[in-house]
Amino acid sequence: MVEKNAAKADKGDGDTAAVERELMFLGRALEALQRKRRYPLERAQFIILRTLSEGGATTVGGLARVLLLDDSTMTRQVAALEGKGLVKRTPNPADRRAGSIAATARGEALMQDMLALRRERVGRYIADWRPDEREIFGRLLGRLNAELVAALGE
């Protein structure tokens, strides 16, 4: 039924309709998988901790910009992580509101555990893909993400 409706919806719309449909289902499937899996962190916690792990300590505002969130949302999320001992704040002596945020050893360890689980899961889904297919797919997803981020700035 889904395939039949998909073919009907794509008639005359070309490749754009197929990409839109697949993105819709991708978002839905990722949400469903997130609810089904038992991860050591919530999705938002993982994203923040991974960002800190890859980019180093930064301000709440810096995190908000990188993660495309407003400062108040990021402030609440960082406070929750701090309450769980997953991040630590280092005050800026010149401006106490602009202190830096860094992952704690516990936060880094939990993030690495979840990253390993996520990579293993994705690896299973693309196990039968050729290496060039994996590389192309990753590159195209990166390109789409860049376009989406650029659109947010418009």
Phi, psi and omega per residue, in radians:
M1 nan -0.776 -3.139
V2 -1.099 -0.800 -3.138
E3 -1.076 -0.699 3.134
K4 -1.101 -0.803 3.114
N5 -1.160 -0.633 3.136
A6 -1.116 -0.778 3.139
A7 -1.100 -0.703 3.115
K8 -1.113 -0.771 -3.113
A9 -1.163 -0.554 -3.073
D10 -1.440 -0.213 -3.086
K11 -0.986 2.118 3.071
G12 1.404 -0.160 -3.106
D13 -1.675 -0.180 3.104
G14 1.209 -2.740 -3.032
D15 -1.175 -0.506 -3.110
T16 -1.058 -0.724 3.140
A17 -1.119 -0.697 3.131
A18 -1.152 -0.730 3.124
V19 -1.132 -0.780 3.130
E20 -1.037 -0.796 -3.131
R21 -1.082 -0.792 -3.116
E22 -1.156 -0.628 3.074
L23 -1.135 -0.687 3.093
M24 -1.053 -0.842 -3.133
F25 -1.204 -0.602 3.090
L26 -1.065 -0.848 3.111
G27 -1.016 -0.763 -3.130
R28 -1.147 -0.792 -3.120
A29 -1.124 -0.712 3.123
L30 -1.117 -0.696 3.079
E31 -1.082 -0.785 -3.122
A32 -1.126 -0.738 3.102
L33 -1.113 -0.677 3.128
Q34 -1.073 -0.723 3.127
R35 -1.204 -0.573 -3.073
K36 -1.341 -0.581 -3.059
R37 -1.433 2.636 3.035
R38 -1.833 1.695 -3.135
Y39 -1.777 2.721 -3.138
P40 -1.251 -0.225 -3.118
L41 -2.403 2.723 2.957
E42 -1.280 2.762 -3.089
R43 -0.963 -0.845 -3.113
A44 -1.094 -0.696 3.115
Q45 -1.084 -0.787 3.128
F46 -1.028 -0.806 -3.089
I47 -1.091 -0.757 3.134
I48 -1.133 -0.834 -3.107
L49 -1.141 -0.658 3.105
R50 -1.163 -0.688 3.105
T51 -1.081 -0.754 3.107
L52 -1.163 -0.664 3.140
S53 -1.122 -0.738 -3.097
E54 -1.386 -0.599 -3.032
G55 -1.878 -0.160 -3.113
G56 1.471 3.138 -3.112
A57 -1.039 2.551 3.134
T58 -2.715 3.105 3.096
T59 -1.510 2.912 3.051
V60 -1.034 -0.764 3.110
G61 -1.075 -0.689 3.095
G62 -1.100 -0.760 3.080
L63 -1.076 -0.781 -3.125
A64 -1.018 -0.765 -3.131
R65 -1.122 -0.798 -3.122
V66 -1.109 -0.674 -3.061
L67 -1.663 0.135 3.029
L68 1.077 0.707 3.123
L69 -2.142 2.871 3.059
D70 -1.483 2.796 -3.052
D71 -1.052 -0.665 -3.094
S72 -1.168 -0.680 3.074
T73 -1.109 -0.787 -3.123
M74 -1.144 -0.673 3.114
T75 -1.029 -0.776 3.118
R76 -1.123 -0.756 -3.115
Q77 -1.163 -0.715 3.113
V78 -1.143 -0.696 3.113
A79 -1.073 -0.699 3.109
A80 -1.134 -0.741 3.108
L81 -1.132 -0.698 3.128
E82 -1.120 -0.712 3.115
G83 -1.087 -0.475 3.112
K84 -1.619 0.032 3.129
G85 1.297 0.414 -3.095
L86 -1.684 -0.351 3.028
V87 -2.368 2.802 3.063
K88 -2.295 2.575 3.094
R89 -1.781 2.437 3.006
T90 -2.052 1.972 -3.087
P91 -1.129 2.561 3.020
N92 -1.587 2.069 -3.085
P93 -1.024 -0.522 -3.121
A94 -1.387 -0.510 -3.097
D95 -2.644 1.716 -3.047
R96 -1.079 -0.352 3.111
R97 -1.334 -0.320 -3.022
A98 -1.871 0.543 3.109
G99 -1.161 2.904 -3.123
S100 -1.673 2.689 3.138
I101 -2.003 2.341 3.086
A102 -2.444 2.667 3.066
A103 -1.247 2.504 2.990
T104 -1.433 2.983 3.101
A105 -1.036 -0.701 3.119
R106 -1.143 -0.759 3.108
G107 -1.073 -0.757 3.110
E108 -1.095 -0.750 -3.125
A109 -1.122 -0.778 3.121
L110 -1.127 -0.695 3.111
M111 -1.105 -0.752 3.132
Q112 -1.126 -0.670 3.081
D113 -1.067 -0.800 -3.131
M114 -1.192 -0.663 3.099
L115 -1.053 -0.749 3.115
A116 -1.094 -0.734 3.113
L117 -1.113 -0.760 -3.131
R118 -1.137 -0.765 3.139
R119 -1.134 -0.663 3.109
E120 -1.116 -0.756 -3.139
R121 -1.112 -0.857 3.132
V122 -1.078 -0.700 3.110
G123 -1.000 -0.659 3.092
R124 -1.127 -0.698 -3.083
Y125 -1.209 -0.506 -3.091
I126 -1.992 0.340 -3.074
A127 -1.028 -0.587 -3.101
D128 -1.643 0.141 3.072
W129 -1.423 2.544 3.036
R130 -1.203 2.672 3.104
P131 -0.953 -0.688 3.140
D132 -1.176 -0.577 3.087
E133 -1.153 -0.716 3.110
R134 -1.088 -0.782 -3.116
E135 -1.123 -0.778 -3.133
I136 -1.118 -0.789 -3.135
F137 -1.070 -0.790 3.112
G138 -1.069 -0.748 3.138
R139 -1.137 -0.745 -3.133
L140 -1.195 -0.658 3.063
L141 -1.104 -0.728 3.084
G142 -1.057 -0.706 3.122
R143 -1.142 -0.753 3.098
L144 -1.100 -0.764 3.118
N145 -1.039 -0.736 3.120
A146 -1.086 -0.705 3.101
E147 -1.130 -0.703 3.133
L148 -1.128 -0.748 3.119
V149 -1.121 -0.731 3.119
A150 -1.089 -0.686 -3.142
A151 -1.116 -0.549 3.102
L152 -1.163 -0.467 3.128
G153 -1.440 -0.149 -3.090
E154 -1.428 nan nan
